[in-house]
Amino acid sequence: MYDVAIIGAGPAGSATAHYLAQRGVKVLLLDKADFPRDKTCGDGLTPRAVSVLHDMGLVEDLRRIGHVIRRFEVFAPNHRSTADTIAMSNDLPDFALVVPRLKLDDLLLRRAIRSGARFEPRAHVSAMRVEASNGAPHVEIAGERDGRRVAFRARLAVIATGANTGLLLRAGILRAQPRVIVAARAYFENVRELTDVWMLRFDGAPLPGYGWVFPIASDAANVGVGYFRHDRTASALGFFESFRRSPAMRRLLEGATQAGPARGYPLREDFLTSPTFGERALLVGEAAGLVNPLTGEGIDYALESGRIAAEHAFAMLAQDDFTPQRLAAYDQALRERFQALFEFCAWVRRWCAHPAALNALVALANRRHDLRRKLTQVVLGGAPVRRKLTAGRALRALLGWG
Ligand SMILES: Cc1cc2nc3c(=O)[nH]c(=O)nc-3n(C[C@H](O)[C@H](O)[C@H](O)COP(=O)(O)OP(=O)(O)OC[C@H]3O[C@@H](n4cnc5c(N)ncnc54)[C@H](O)[C@@H]3O)c2cc1C
């Protein structure tokens, strides 16, 4: 019997495993994949993510294997751009990183194992339910490993399965398939003129959505596009192709070679309406819909929610209290931390569907440094609002008037 079984060893699962195991909790971490494994992603680590990775003692390693980003540039649909250095509020670091997920997730997993978590690869979990043996309730986790049935027991489960909703639907925690947004990316080598800039492009990208160029080295980049309308017929790969062939990207990628195929993947960003716990189970990261609705970034919230879940799980285990009220306290902690920011970002996204509004915003940002700074902070996940949102308050917050 484990204290906690964590299903999914992405950033959310491995962070939860690390924070629990380092406090002496008996942790089992399960993943259907063998590691190192890739995950389709832009590979961007915002200052929010860097802050948790620093706390986990991983930033120096990541600086070595990744690329440090110190500036930020946004291109409007009319090709005009505005740029600024990264300067965050709230004690967040003044830089971002780009680290391929193949390396990042492996490093995080090894951190969790070093802290004492036991890892089982190739364990595909298909079901979980609460049972009682000798009057002691626990979670029974069932799945398949290398073609054979396997089962595990734990006092508490943490679900960290990302955008893959099969287990949440089967366990009855999600009642229906949530709506998703779509994104796709490919790696390019021999790219000229890459520096320490994180580039977001609304020119050549579908709206609401954007294209990105995130350098993974001085001559290589992760290039991708996200489309942020809930549209089942939207093709991420189709958007990627038209973004790649847009005039500005053709110029930027002249002489560059694509390394590997373009890959698309869905994103859940329904935290504002989705459950964050079930019976004896906490949901972390994208399994709780924790992806920024404006930017599609989710690694930062995966890591942060993992740390918050570990605190709550530790208290539950210590007090042997898994009541609905205790589980709801975890939900409340997530809402206090992320609700206002996500409402604000969802509001800004609606605005980003209009090319004229984006053109005007970039022009205004070029005249006003405070707005430029605010834009950078919003996009990198700095929390700009703390109160219940109204459209007027959101606009004032963005323009720095309140
Ligand atoms: C194209 C694209 C670009 C993106 N770019 C960025 C970016 O630049 N920056 C950023 O911060 N975010 C980005 N995101 C979002 C980010 O990738 C996710 O939000 C993040 O990976 C969520 O982390 P997680 O740990 O919750 O889930 P994941 O990283 O998805 O990990 C889930 C893990 O669970 C395992 N699993 C799933 N189901 C089961 C099961 N039944 N049994 C056992 N194991 C299971 C999977 O194998 C996987 O290892 C992007 C997403 C996409 C699609």
The ligand as an ORCA input file, in Angstrom:
! r2SCAN-3c Opt
* xyz 0 1
  C       1.766     22.333    -29.409
  C       1.769     22.716    -27.945
  C       2.628     23.728    -27.524
  C       2.688     24.053    -26.159
  N       3.615     24.971    -25.754
  C       3.780     25.232    -24.449
  C       4.832     26.088    -24.002
  O       5.642     26.571    -24.795
  N       4.946     26.334    -22.677
  C       4.091     25.788    -21.766
  O       4.224     26.068    -20.568
  N       3.107     24.929    -22.154
  C       2.935     24.633    -23.463
  N       1.968     23.731    -23.859
  C       1.123     23.100    -22.838
  C       1.897     22.006    -22.089
  O       2.481     21.116    -23.030
  C       0.987     21.206    -21.142
  O       0.101     22.075    -20.501
  C       1.803     20.451    -20.095
  O       2.542     19.409    -20.690
  C       0.888     19.850    -19.005
  O       1.672     19.077    -18.130
  P       1.024     17.835    -17.354
  O       2.070     17.274    -16.487
  O      -0.267     18.272    -16.738
  O       0.612     16.797    -18.509
  P       1.543     16.079    -19.624
  O       2.804     16.800    -19.790
  O       0.666     15.903    -20.802
  O       1.875     14.662    -18.966
  C       0.861     13.691    -18.813
  C       1.536     12.336    -18.637
  O       0.521     11.390    -18.269
  C       0.761     10.165    -18.968
  N      -0.545      9.487    -19.053
  C      -1.671      9.945    -19.658
  N      -2.675      9.059    -19.484
  C      -2.186      8.022    -18.758
  C      -2.750      6.802    -18.260
  N      -4.048      6.494    -18.452
  N      -1.933      5.958    -17.568
  C      -0.623      6.274    -17.340
  N      -0.042      7.410    -17.802
  C      -0.820      8.280    -18.489
  C       1.333     10.591    -20.315
  O       2.099      9.546    -20.905
  C       2.184     11.800    -19.907
  O       3.533     11.430    -19.642
  C       1.857     23.391    -25.216
  C       0.971     22.383    -25.659
  C       0.918     22.050    -27.003
  C      -0.009     20.960    -27.456
*
